[in-house]
């Protein structure tokens, strides 16, 4: 049931999950903590400097997607919540705000426990049920082994309850589909149920869930190694309507799936080349995947060129840094490779990838490269 931890990515960024949820190798500075550099970059601008004069101001700011809060804004939100508590405002809103803030601060156990209290106070609020589910899944990664299954079931049931109250919500259907994909059969895992949630997204009024529905169908097909079906659904997602719709994300996710799951670098390369003209300005995603494709195809110069462009934009791109070093070594540029391996270990001194870099440094040193 440990794989259910990936629910966290779904809850906080459904489309980002689809780009990385095809199990692309991570290229993030800290393992399992930040988006991969093979995932499209989401805007992470700070919120405006407006004062959080009320509890509702704080809730709106904390909930706003694609933004970060400065330490000063966190403190201001805390003051607004404290003032609402002293004024004896609606306790469910205060606890809801406290839960959202705790999640922002990565205290997912506290966020989950607060949402348990909120849904007891307001059991018929679909957004509260949905938030309860999300924070519950987020807390799985820090739970003990014996608690993981019960927490996953708690999150699943909260999503089901949210949909009972409001069947038009999108997040619960994506979260449930992920649950059914990742849970073992004994815990309720089911391809059929996952597919039903994906189709329900597509069938939402006004095409609101089309994109995510086709992306989810592609993911299900990928997990079942039904490659033709997978590609058909990624292609449908390219022109789909609805929340988070993006041809670029559909195409680059398709490339990641072909590269990481089907292990077909040539087919993945074709998709990356289609994605390149659509890449948002400053987004290094396609370049990163291009480098990995070239590396798999043993085009070491092409890989090195792509990785160098990634690192120019994103110096902390972990796998691009390691891939660049390996490509330079294959090209016989050993001194430059050694420099890059050392830079990697300076930036990322721990973990399995760091061990590879240390081994490469030792190998080059034995060859007389200093």
N, C-alpha and C positions, 0 to 999 in steps of 0.2 A: 504493500500500500504506500510505500515511500514515494513512488512516482507521483502520487497525488499532490505532492508539494508544488508541482508545476502549475497547479491551479492558481497559485499566487500571481503568476504572470498573466493569466487570462483575466483575472479580476481587475488588475490595475491597468492593463493595456492589451485589449483583446487583439487588435491588429498587430501589435508588436509581437505578440505571442505567435501569430501565424507566420511571421517572418522568421522567428527564432524557434518556433515550436515544431518546425520541420526538423528539429534536432541539428541545426547548423552548429558547428563548433563555435564556442564562445570566444570573443575577442575583446572581452571587457577587462579593465584593470583589476577588478576583484571578482573572483569566481563566484557565480551564482548570486551576485548582488546587483549587477548593473546590466543594461542591455548589451548584447553583442555588437561588434562593429560590423557584423553581417546582418544586422537588423536596421531598417530605415530609421534615421534619426528623427525623433519627435521634438517639437519645439519645447524648450524648457526654460522659457524666460521667466524672470521673477514677476510676481503679481504687481499691480500698480501700488504706488505708495499711499493709496487712500487709507484713511483711518478706519479701523473696524469699530465703529461707534456702537454697534449693537451685537447681540448674539447672532442674529441672522446675517449680519455683515460677515462675521467670523466664519459661519458655516458656509456661506457662499464662496468666500476666499479659499477656505481649506479644500472644498470640494472641486474647485475649478480645475479641469484637466489640463495637462500639458504645461504646468507652471511649477515653480518652486517658491517656497516661502523663505524669506531671509530670517535670520535669528531675531531681528527686531520685530518682524511681522508675527513670528511664532509667539513672542512675548506679548505682543499686543492682542493676539487672539486669546491667549491665556487670561489676560486682564478682562477682556469682554466676557469670557465664560465665567470668570470669578464674579464679576459684577452681576451677571444674570442669576448666579446661584444665590448671592446675597439678597437680590431683589425677589427671590422665590418665584422666578419665572417657571414655565412648564418644565417639570423635571425631565420629561422624555426628550425635550429639545436640548436641555443642558447636557444630559448624558450622551446624546447623539453627537453633539459638538465635541465633547471630551473624547469620544471614541474616534471620531474622524481625526482629531489632532494627535491622538496616540498612534494611529496608523501612519500619519505623516512622519512621526518620530520613530517609526519602525518598532514600536512596542505593541506587537500584534496580539499578545496574550491579553494585555489590558484592553485593547480595542475590542477584542472578541467578548470579553467578560462584560464590558459596558453595554455592548449591543444585546447581550442576553437580558440585561435589565430593561433596556429600551423596549424590546419586543414584548416583554411581560406587561409593560405599561400601555403599549399601543399595538396590540396583536394584529390588527387589521390594516396596518400600513405596509404596503408592498415594498416601498423603498427601504424601510427599516429592515424588513425580512431579507431583502437583497443584500443590504450592507452587512447584516449579521452573517450571511453566508460567505460573503467575500472575506471578511475579517477572520472568520473561522478557518477558511482554507489557508489564509496567510499564516495563521498560527501553527499550522501542521509542521512546518519545518523546524520549529523549536520545541515540539512536543516529544514526550517519551514514546518509545516504540509501542507500548501497550495502548497509548491514547490515540495514535494516528488513525486507526480505523474508525473509532467512535467519532472523532472530530470530522472525518470525511463524511460520515453518514449524517452528522449534524448539519454540515454545510449543504449537503445534497437536499436534505429535508427542508432547510430554510429556503433554498431556491425554489423547490416545488411549492412551498407555501406562498412565496412571492408571486409565482405564476398563477396560483389559484385565485389570488386577489386581483392580479392584473396580468392577463395573458399577453399584453402587447409589449412587455418589457423585453429588452434584448439581452442584457447581461446574464440573467438567469438561464436563458436557453444556451448561450455559449458555455457557461460554467457547467451546466448539466451535461452537455455533449462531451465536454472534456472529462467529466467524472465517468461517464459511461465508457469512454474510450480507455481510460487509464485504470479503472478499478478492475480487479479480477472478478470473474464470474460469480464467485461465492459472495462477493460484496455488492453485487448488482451491476457489474460491468456488462455492457451489451452493445454490439455494433448496431443492432436494430434500433435501440432506444436513442443512440447517438445520432443515427440518421434521421430519426423522427424529429429531433430537436433542430437539426440543420434544415430540414424541409419546412418546419414551422417558422424558422427565421425568414426563409425565402417567401413564405406565404403571408407575411405581415403586411398590413395595408400600406399603400403608397410606396412599396418597394423598400421600406426602411431597413429590412434585414437581409436584402438580397446578397450584398457583397459578403457579409460575414457567413451567410448560409452556404454560399458556394465555396468559400474558403474552408469552412468546416467540412463540407462534403469532400473536398480535395484532401484534407488532412485524414479523414477516415479512410479514404481509398489508399492513401500513402501508407498508413499503418498496416493495411491489409495487403500491401504490395500489388495493388491493382493499378498498374501504371497508366494504362490507357484512360481509365476512369478518372484517375487523379489529374492527368493533364487536361482532360475535357473540362473538369470543374475549375481548375485554375484559369483556363481560357475564358470560361463563362464569367468568372469573377472580374476579369479585365474590364468588361463593359457593364458590370452590374451597378445598380443604384444603391443608395442607402448609406447608413452610418459608416464612416471611415472608408468609404469607397475610394480605391486608388489602383489604377492600372499598374503603376510602378510596383506597389507592394505585391500585387498578384503575380507579376512576372518574376520579381526577385525571389519571392517565396517558392515559385515553381522551380527556379534555378537551384535554390538551396535543397529542395526535395530531391531533385534529380542527382545532385552532387552527393548529398549525405546519405540518402536512403537507397536510391537506385544505384548509386555509385557509377553514374554515367556522366563523366566530366565533359565529354564532347557535346551531349545534348544540353547539359547545364550551360556550357559556354554560349550556345546559340541563344538561350534565354537571356543571359547576362548582356549580350550584345544588343538585344532588343530593349533591355531595361535602361541601358546607358543614357540614351537621349532623354529619358523621362525622369532621370534622377533629380531630386530637388537640389538647389544650389547649396554647395557645401556639404552634401551628404556623400559619405565615402563608402556606403554600402556596396554599390555595384562594383567599385574598384576592388574592394576586399574579396568579394566572391570571384571576380575576374582573376585575381591573384591566385586564389585557391584552385580554380579551374586550370590555369596555366601550369601550376605546380603539379597537379595530378597528371597533366598531359606531358610533363617533363620539358616544358618550354620555360627554361630557367630564366632567360632574359626577359620574356614577357611577364613572368611572375615577379621578378625583381622590380621591373618598371611599375607594375600595378601597385605592389606593396609600398614602394617609395612614395607614390602619390598619396596613398592612404596615410602614411606616417607624416607627410607634410601637413595634412589636415588634422590628424588625430594621433599625436605622439604616443598616447597610452593604449593604442590598439595592440593588444597583447599578441594574438596569433599572427597579425600582420608583421609585427616586429620579429617574431620567431621565424615566420615564413620568409621574410626578407633575408635574414641571416642565413637560413638554409639554402636559399636560392643563390646568394652570393658565393657560398662555399662550393656549390655545384658548378658555378661559373669559373672556379679557380681563383676568385678574388678573396683569398683566405684572410689577409690582414683586415679587410673591410668586414668580412664575416665575423671575425673575432671581436671586432669593435661592437658590432650589433649584438652578438651573444652577451657580451659584457654589459651593454646598455640594458638588455633584457633583464639580466639578473639584478642590476641596480634598481630597476623599476619594480620588478616582480620577484623578490628573492625566495619565495616559497611556492610549493605546489609541484605537481607532476611535470608541468611544462618547464618550470625552473630547473628541475633535475635534468631535463633534456638539454637545456642550455649549458648547465655546468658540465655535462658529459661532453658536449661539443667543444667547450673551451679546453677541457683536458685533452681531447683528441687533437686539437690544433696545436696546443702547447707541445705535445709529444712529437708532432711533426716539425717542431722548431719555429712555429709562428708565435711571436710574442707581441 
